[in-house]
């Protein structure tokens, strides 16, 4: 099982990653050995995760979420599906109908 996760860093930024061992990876972030960003902005807090069947699927989802706005990431973290849909639809541009 693979996982996509979002960490809240001490400066208020989000870090998005993927792994096959979430507990170990969070411990690595907390220890400052997982990424330059989380090492610089420790401590971090796990605020979201979702599971995927393969690491390839998780990595694809990670890349998708990394491209999102902060407000869209917040909607995902908070489980606000209506806001997530609204923010997704607002990026579609003008209607061609």
Helices and strands as residue ranges (DSSP letters): E 2-8, E 14-19, H 22-31, H 36-40, E 45-52, H 55-66, H 70-78, H 81-89
